[in-house]
Amino acid sequence: MRKITIQATSGIATILEEKLRNKYEVRVEVISDNPKAICQIMGRKNRKWITICSFASDENIRDIITMFEVNFQLRR
């Protein structure tokens, strides 16, 4: 199983965790609920944490998941 870390506001983090936990081992770090907050999903590659994708806290969930899956495949 692959390890990822979601750094996002509480609402987005919960939804992303539910959608991604079937494929990945998910760790969540909740950041402050600021509309201008920059969120990110990080993954482990060669024992280092790298940013897979960054997104705004008000972005569409489907867009975030699509962006994550495409970037994850590119970085493998």
BELNORTA-V882695 format. One record per backbone hydrogen bond with DSSP energy under -1.0 kcal/mol. NH is the residue of the N-H (numbers start at 0). CO is the residue of the C=O. E is the energy in kcal/mol with one decimal. If there is no record, write none. Layout:
# BELNORTA-V882695
nh->(NH,NH)
co->(CO,CO)
e->(E,E)
This chain:
# BELNORTA-V882695
nh->(3,4,5,6,7,12,13,14,15,16,17,18,19,20,23,24,26,28,30,33,36,38,39,40,41,42,43,44,47,49,51,52,54,56,58,63,64,65,66,67,68,69,70,71,72,73,74)
co->(24,41,26,39,28,8,9,10,11,12,13,14,15,16,19,1,3,5,7,31,33,54,6,52,4,49,2,47,44,42,40,40,38,36,55,59,60,61,62,63,64,65,66,67,68,69,70)
e->(-2.6,-2.7,-2.9,-3.1,-1.5,-2.9,-1.9,-1.7,-2.8,-2.3,-2.0,-2.0,-2.2,-1.8,-2.0,-4.2,-2.0,-3.2,-2.0,-2.0,-2.0,-3.1,-2.4,-2.5,-3.1,-2.6,-1.3,-2.8,-1.4,-2.9,-2.8,-1.6,-2.4,-1.4,-1.5,-2.0,-2.5,-2.4,-2.6,-2.6,-2.7,-2.4,-2.4,-2.7,-1.9,-1.9,-1.7)
